[in-house]
């Protein structure tokens, strides 16, 4: 870990020293119409790539430049078509990215050390690029917004695939769940509130907040940093946390308060405009055995009503399930590796192990008995699962796989339409790429136009 941080510090410091020094390295890397792309623009995006935990790879810079060329073409057309984004949209995206960078770097101070500048300075630097990226994305959406696909087009696309090139699909299932977590009584919660209050009083008595946070806070993300959450805006935290963080004055200590995560208290460390830097201590609530017994009784009753067909599974899920990721989808789990399509078909090797073992011997259309489980955040509860469908391994065919094939055909059509759009704009736009990047394989398509323009 220390070695990784050291490499990251070296790379980002080197990159940003290039920004800080006005030397010849900051040359023009490419020209698109009236717009230029600087070497420093590429280096900054490369720094972001490294900051995301990726290994050093100079070929990535070729991909960065290709993306920037594409972005410039889109943003130029956006001006012509009056496609814009609001300042609030840009601010929200900048803030979102900075939160991610701060988390990956291990805190704001460490990030600022890596960047060799303050977060506020860096946000100002990247804001124009972020705005251009958002405009380009919106222009891309405009190009594709009216593209649709008919069943006949899906059929023709499928028939154009050579038989020996058809994809093989593994065993897939559709699985629903109803989850119930313990609801602690006021008396059961009191011991956890008292523990948080005792720590709060120790800090008011003069003990060091950061030390107590490292020793006792149960927030794994902030405890090692002395409870420091870095800077965040009003959208970053749960509402109870946000209400206090943006109400308190600097260095003021909040009362103990409850969220879905447990009992907290916080201290505002610093304010910068619409952002607050705060630290907190979290005490999680652990379900006593009595609450688990009550939960088992509750879910047994739900299960019996579903099995006896007194209540449809989807209705029971929306009424009683405590898992917000599935309850609003009729209790059905979504394929986490294909979220955009919102497909409920999940390869069995991608299932949570406890769910896989629960359905392994089940028949389609049946329900497991309620069983105790531990969620990824350590919370204990009960659930039962519903096996809606199961598809054996097979080669793709229209009867079984029409939704999947439709999605692939649609993406293919979009890609062809977008490629056609870019080819027309590329041929009619002056584009020049610096010789340093002309050996990049991914940039070959941009070079003939340059040659034609020069000749």
N, C-alpha and C positions, 0 to 999 in steps of 0.2 A: 504493500500500500504506500509506504513512504517513497519507494522507488518510483511508483506511478506518479505521485504528487510532484516529485522532483522533476521528472521528465515533462509533466504538464507545465510546471512553472517555467522551465527552461524554454519550452516551445512558445508559450504565450508571451513571455518576456521578450524573447527574440523577435517575435512577430510585432509586438507593440513598440519595441524600440525602433523598428522600421517606420511605424507610424509617427513616432515622436521626432525622429530625425528627418529633416527635409533633404534626403539624399537621392541620387539618381535611380535607386531601386524603384521609387514610386513613379514609374513610367506609364505611358498609355499602353494597355494590353490589347485593347480592341476598340473599334469605332463602329457604331450602328447608327446610320443616318446622322442626326445632329448630336447624338449622345456618345460619350466616351466611357470606357470601363478602365479604371486605374488598377495597377498592380496591387496597390494597397487595399482596394475593394476585394480582390481575390484573397489576399492574405488575411483580411478580417474574417471572411467566411470560412477560410481554412482554420482559423483560430477557433471559431465556433464548432467546427467539426471535431477538432481535438478536444475541446471542452466537453463534448458529449461522450468522452471516454473512448474514442476511436484511435487506432494506431496511426502513427505518422506514415503518410503515403503521398508522395508528390503527384501521383497520377490523379488524385482527388481534385487537384487544382484544375485539371482539364475539364472535369465534370462541373466544377464551380463556374468556370468561364462559359461553358455551354449553357448552363442554366441562366447565367446573366445575359447572354446574347438573346436567348429566348424571351427573357423577362423584358429586355429593352424593346424587342419587336412588339410584344403585347402592350406594353405601356405607351408606346408611340401611337398604336392604333386606338388605345383607350382615350387619348387626348382627342383624336378625330371623332370618335363616337360618343364623347362626353361621358365616359365611364369614370366614376369617382368613388372615393371612400371618405368617410367623415373623420375628423380629428379624434373623436372618441374611439372609433374603431382602431385607429393607429395606436393610440395610447394604450388601449386594452391589450393589443397584441404585443407591444413593447414590454408591458408589465408582465404578461404571461411568459415571454421568453426569458426575462430577467429572473423571474421566480425559478424557472427551470435551471438556469445557469447557476444561480446561488445554491440551489439544492445539490447540483452535481459537483460544484466546487467545494462543498462542505461548509458553507457559510459566506456571508457577504464580505467579511474582512479578507478571507482567503481569496475570494474572487477578485476583489480590488487589487490584491497583491499580484495575482496572476496577470490582470489586465494592465497594471501599472497606471491606473487612473481610477477615479471614483465611479460608482455605479451610475450616478447622475450624469457624469460626463459621457460614459459609454452609451447610455440611453439616448443622449442627444446625438451622438455620432451615428448610431444605427437607425435612428428614426426615419431619415429620408429613404434609406434602403428598405426598411419595413413597409413604409407607405407604398413604395414602388412595387414591392412584392404583392401587397394586398390588391393594388390596382390591376396588376398583371393577372392575378388569380381571378379577379372579377371579370376581366376581359375574356379569359379562358372559359369561364362559365357562360358568358354571353355567346361565345362561339358555339358552344355545345348545348345550349338550353333548349333548342327546338329539335334536337336529334331524338328520334324514337326508333323502335324496332318492332316489326310485325312478326307474327308466328311464321309466316312464309319465309321471311328473311332468316329467322332462326333455323328453319328446316334446311334452307339452301346452304347456310353456313356449316351446319353439321354435315351435310352431304359432301361438302367440299374437302372435309378432312379425310385423308387416307385412312383406311380401316386399321392399318397397323400403327397409326399415330393417335388413335383415340385414347383418351386418358383412362387409366384404371382407378376406380374409386374403391376405397377400403370399406369395411363395415362401418355404417353410420347409424346413429340413433337419434330420435327426438325424445328428450327427457324433460319432464316438468318436476317441480319441487314445491313443497310448502314448508317454510321454515318458521319456527317459533322460538324466540329467545326468552329467557326468564325476565319477568317484570318484578323488580325488587320493591318491597314495601318501604315506606318511609323509615321504619325502624331498621330495616336491613341496610339501607343506604347510609344510615347515620355514622357508622364506624368509619366509612371511607371519607365522608365529609369532615369528620373530626380529625382524621389524619392530615387532610389538606389544611384544615384550620390551624392545627398545631404547628405545621411547617410555616405557615403564613405569620403566625405570632412570633416564631423564632427569628424570622427576617425582620419583623418590626422591632424586635428586641436588639437588633444589631448584627445578627449573623449574616454571612455572605450568601446572597441569592444564588449565584452561580455554583457555589460549592454544594449547597443543599439540592439544587436541581440535578447536578451530576450524581449525587448519592441516592436521591429518592424519586425523582421524576420518572414516570413510566411511559414517557413519550420517547421512543427510541431515536427519532429523528433529531430532536433538539436537546435531549439530556446531555450528550457528550459535549455540546457547545454551551453548557451552563444554562440551558433553557432558551437560548437565543434563537428566535425564529427569523431574524433578519427583517428586512423591510417588506411590507405587504400592503395591498390596497383593500378596499371594502368587499371585493369579490372573492378574496382568497380563503377566508375562514368561515366557519359556521356562524350563524347569525348571533348567537349568544356571545361568542368571542368577539366578533366585530363590534357589537354594540358597546362593549366596555372599552375595547382598545381605542376606539375613536372618540370616547367620552373623557377618558382620563387625561390628566396633565402629565408632562414628562416627570419620571421618577415616582409617580403616584402608584400605590399598590391597590389592586382591586380587591373586593371581597371574594370569597369562595363562591363559585358558580358551577352549575351542572350543564353538561352537554351530553350528546350520545356517546362521547368517548369516556366520560367519567367526571370527576370534580377537578376544577382548575382554579388557580388564581394567577394573575398576570401583573406585569409591571411594564409600563411604557418607558422605553429608553430614549427614543428620539422621534421627532416628527420632521418630515420633509414634504411639504405640500399635502397632497392627498394620500400620502403613504406614512405608515407608522412602523417603527422598529420596536418590537416588544419581546419579552421573554416570559416564560410561564413554567409552572410545575403542574404536572398531571398525575392524579391518583385514579387509577382505573378501578371500577367496581367488579368484584369477583362474585359470581352467583353462589350463594350458599345452597347446601343440599336441599333445603326446604323449598327454595324457589324452583329448583330443577324438578322436584316432585310435582309441583303445581303445573309446571310447563308440560310435563309428560301427560298429566291428566287432560290438559287443554287440547294438546295435539291429538291424543287418542280420540277425543270427542269429534274433532274435525275430520279425522281419518274415517271414523265410522259413518259419519254423515255422507262422506264422498263415496265410500264403498257401497253403502246402502242406496245410493243414487238419490238421496234426499237433497243433495247440493252438488251442482256441477263442479268439477275440479277447478276450472278457470275462475268461477265465481268465488270458490273457497279461497283460492290463492289471492285474488284481489281484495278479499275482505279480511283475511287473517294472516297472510304470510308477512314475515318481518324482513324479507330480503327484497329491497326496492329494485334490485337489478332484474328480478324475474316477476314480481307480483303484478306489474303493470303490463306484462306480456302474457297474461293468462297463466302465469307460473312456469312458462316454458323457458328453458335455458337457451341462450344464443351462442353461436360458434364464436368464441373469443378471438379466433385468428382471422375472422372474416366479418368484422363488426359492421362494416359499411353496407353489406347486403342484408344484414339482420336475418340471416338464415338460422333455422332451428336444427338443421342437420349437422350433427357433430361426429367426427370420426372417434371411434371408441378409444383410440390411443391418446386423444386430447382431453378426455374426461378427467375430472378430479378422481383420484384413486378410490376415495370412499364411495363416490357415486357409481363408478364402474363396478365395484364389488357388490353394491346394492342391486344393480340391474342385471348382473351377469347371468343369473339363472331365472330371471323373470320372463313371463310371456307378454307379448305385446297386448296392451290394453289393461294391464294389471298394475297394482300399487304395492310398494314395499311396506312392511310394517314400520311405524315410526322408530327412529333410532337416534341415539345421542351422537353428536359430532362436535368437532372444534373447528371454528372458522379460521381463516388465514390470519385474522387479527387477534386470535387467541380466545375469542368469545365462545362459550359453550352454549349449546342449544339442542333442539330436536328438529328433525325433518323426516318427511317421507317423500318418496319419489314416484313418478308415474312414467311408465315406458309407453309412449304414444306410438312409436314405430321403430322398426329395425330393418335396415337394408343390407343384404349380404354383399361381399366383395363382388364387383362386376366391372365389365368394360362399359364405358358410357353409351347410353342409348336415350332416344328422345322420350320414350315412355316413362322411364324412371327418373331421368335427369334433366327434364326440360328447363326447370328454373336455373340450374347451374349453367347449362348450355346457353340459355338466353343471356345470362350475365356475361359470359365470355364473348358471345356474338356482339352484344351491345358495346362492350369495351373495345372490341376490334373495329366496330363501325366508328366509334368516337375517335379512335386513334387514326384511322384513315382520313376522317374529315379534318382533324386537327393538322395532320401531316400535309394535307393538300393546302390548307390555309397558310401554313408556314412556308411552304414551297413558293407559293405565289408572292407572299410578302418578301421573302428572302431574295427572290430574283429581281424585285423592283426596288430594293433598298441597298444603299451603299454600305458595304460591310468590309472592314479591314481588320485582320488578326495579326498580332505581332509575330514575327518569325519564331520566337521562343516557343510558341504554342502550336505552330503549324504541323508539328509532328504528332500531335494528339490525335489518336484514332477517332475519338468522339467528335472532333471538330472538322473532320474531312469535308462534311457536307457544306460547311460554311466557306470553304476555300475557293471553289470554282468561281463563285460570284465575285470574290475579291480580285482574282486574276483577270476576269473579264473587265472589271471596272478599271484596273490599272492599265491593261492593254487598250 
